[in-house]
């Protein structure tokens, strides 16, 4: 799938979003451009898997909102739709019907669906802006079978060993997931 890029102002983007009917597509506004968010089956499966693990945690610890790739967040003057987003009730107690939650998430997952240079450049901008808004970001790279953990004020940590355990203690106390848990969908059906 190719990425659609169109230069526009934020007001034009918001007018475009307001006029959309639910067509199943997700759009982002990054650095003055409209992007149709690309995906593929593998990227979607990985995102849903992480979403499911966090969802199970939140069933026992109802402390916040969990969203998938069909919902976005306001990040400064930009609009992003992460594959997985989390925002605590403490920071945003309401449930919105807006396309984009006005408060930045505290944690996001971005699954790389294409290793093209333009996609990596867009992702780099998003990670920088997420962290400037205070979010912790996991970038899942299926081709490399690793997960990059980005946190404001810290060096990036890359998890690649199946036994490596990822946590987000400051956001979801007690939650953990291994690299093997995430990438198990790549192994195919279990016999």
Secondary structure as GFF3:
##gff-version 3
##sequence-region A 1 191
A	DSSP	beta_strand	5	7	.	.	.	ID=ss1
A	DSSP	alpha_helix	10	19	.	.	.	ID=ss2
A	DSSP	beta_strand	27	30	.	.	.	ID=ss3
A	DSSP	beta_strand	33	36	.	.	.	ID=ss4
A	DSSP	alpha_helix	41	60	.	.	.	ID=ss5
A	DSSP	beta_strand	64	68	.	.	.	ID=ss6
A	DSSP	beta_strand	72	75	.	.	.	ID=ss7
A	DSSP	beta_strand	78	80	.	.	.	ID=ss8
A	DSSP	beta_strand	84	88	.	.	.	ID=ss9
A	DSSP	beta_strand	100	101	.	.	.	ID=ss10
A	DSSP	beta_strand	107	112	.	.	.	ID=ss11
A	DSSP	alpha_helix	117	132	.	.	.	ID=ss12
A	DSSP	beta_strand	136	141	.	.	.	ID=ss13
A	DSSP	beta_strand	146	150	.	.	.	ID=ss14
A	DSSP	beta_strand	157	159	.	.	.	ID=ss15
A	DSSP	beta_strand	165	167	.	.	.	ID=ss16
A	DSSP	beta_strand	176	178	.	.	.	ID=ss17
A	DSSP	alpha_helix	179	183	.	.	.	ID=ss18
A	DSSP	three_ten_helix	184	187	.	.	.	ID=ss19
###
